[in-house]
Amino acid sequence: MFLVRSLGLSLFAALGLVAGVAAVHAADATLGEAVKKADSKYLEAPETGMADSSPTIVVGGGEDGLPPLDEEISLGPLRVTLTYVEVEHEETMEPPAVETPDGADGMTANEVPLEDIPEEAMLPEETGLGEKVYRAPVVTVYFDEPASGETSEPDDKTAEAGAPAEEPDSDQTSPETSAETAAAPAPAGPRAVARLQGDSGGFSNPPVSLQIAQLDPSKPYPEVVVSFFTGGAHCCSVTHVIASNEDGSDWKTVDVGEFDGGPMVSVDLDGDGTHEFETRDNAFLYAFACYACSEAPLQVLGLVDGKIKDVSTEARFKPAHAAWLKNMIVGVPEQEVNGFLAGYVAQKIRLGEGKQAWELMEKYYDRNTDWGLEVCDQDLDASAECPGETTKVTFPQALERMLKKNGYMIGG
């Protein structure tokens, strides 16, 4: 009897243990629930880099039939102008010819002969034949040098070198006036230090952004951020920084890079008065899922010693990484999850919680997809083709390989 009773108690204990395990799994039934449980402390993380008073222009992106307006911004000795030039019409696909009800050939459906459209009915952006006008943005940066007496226009119309200066009238110049003139500094005047032209991107009013902000605190003058849009699906911004040397006598254009999305502006992520670029690591897009199914970790780029560097791992940006994770986990997918998990693990690594994220990934990753699971035993060639042999691996193996390649160490 005692034996039976003891067995009964053991059985009930075992059933209770099973029920407890089942309850734990039920609590984490979905990836979204598991992520929010693991990262609940980040759901209230404050946003960063929101307040910004730097002079900024962000325009374009529409084809409203009206030509864009010239604009300018200034800060201290810097003035930046935005103008436009017309460029060659881009080739477009002609619609297939169809036969209209009245039997006219060579006309597309609902097409009206150009000669039947009065010129006064055409949009301002159209020529006499109804062709669209494409425009490219032109950005000119002027620096007002305190000791400069010359003004350099964008078209470089300046006085000829070596031309003699005009002599003052000796009869009308007193010794006192001559002394004052010799002691007075030459009048200040702006000098054009950079001129950049972007692409039309297929627009008559192309997207573009300009900004004057301090990116390098070691320099006495702020920098100018210029970002153009190239056009195309999900793509792309081409961004530059115009920066000075220590005394403003020399300016150079630094390429930030080409990134997914529209024109970029800099932000002060850590509130120290110096701006950085807040973007996402484009290496994660399409890596293990489609574009819309991919998540990517925050990437912070800074201007250091005249060069753009990845400063994402600096401790001062940890609040920015927390805010990024908060926005990442509010919409966790339940299908095609590998694209999300790759970016999620990388973002948790930035917060020092890579091991925890890795364990969650191993439990929830999709084992039925092979997207991104073929790896090459050599570096890809210029055509992004594998010159050696490819091997199919598991998602955790492929992810670990990718993380290490891009500088993400799983750690603790």
Secondary structure, 3 states (H helix, E strand, C coil): CHHHHHHHHHHHHHHHHHHHHHHHHHHCCCHHHHHHHHCHHHCCCCCCCCCCCCCEEEECCCCCCCCCCCEEEEECCEEEEEEEEEECCCCCCCCCCECCCCCCCCECCCCCCHHHCCHHHCCCCECCCCCECEEEEEEEEEEEECCCCCCECCCCCCCCCCCCCCCCCHHHCCHHHHHHHHHCCCCCEEEEEEEEECCCCCCCCCCEEEEEECCCCCCCCCEEEEEEECCCCCCCEEEEEEEECCCCCCEEEEEEEEECCCCCCCECCCCCCCCEEEEECHHHCCCCCCCCCCCCCEEEEEEECCEEEECCCCHHHHHHHHHHHHHHHCCCCCCCCHHHHHHHHHHHHHCCCHHHHHHHHHHHCCCCCCCCCEEECCCCCCCCCCCCCEEECCHHHHHHHHHHHCCCCCCC
